[in-house]
């Protein structure tokens, strides 16, 4: 069943996913490009395997940090493509996640939200160390109210527990949160948990036929501000 249309009057607090929503993960593929001949399939398998590991971890109650998930997924992707890299080379590739660049629309959009009275938080699978360096590298620490990590509940998206924990951390009724993300599974989780969900479809990818869709779809974060009439 599709969610109802986006209701701006319900929104009190805004939460953002981090990777692919606030920061561009394509740099990880560039890091691979410097070390392997065909980085694209390895990068895609790395990303998909990393997410698969988080989904499985939720089901069998076996939490490990997102950094460790990424490390294991990278090793699998390299092995699957018969690519041998040293441990130091793998560490250098993984380190890219501490140095991802923020999308151009992020700062202006969050500043607009702040000016209109919305508190803005990051709600991410990333472990605290990853998120801390992301905030420092991108320089958005002055415009976000806080960072909420999956490590705090030892559960990854799309587990409802994480979104509900985020609502408690922000002091906001879950129905008064707008969660903004580029990830389809994050949309499904947010809607299931009770938030309004906004899909940032930067790459104009087709919508997913499985699960509930977003309340609102935008191409950039600017569209979120426009939908809130600010």
Secondary structure by P-SEA (a helix, b strand, c coil): ccccccccccccbbbbbccccccccaaaaaaaaaccccaaaaaaaaaaaaaaaaaaaaaacccccaaaaaaaaaaaaaaaacccccaaaaaaaaacccccccccccaaaaaaaaaabbbbbbbccccaaaaaaaaaaacccccccccccccccccccccaaaaaaaaaaaccccccbbbbbccaaaaaaaaaaccbbbbbccccccccccccccccccccaaaaaaaacc
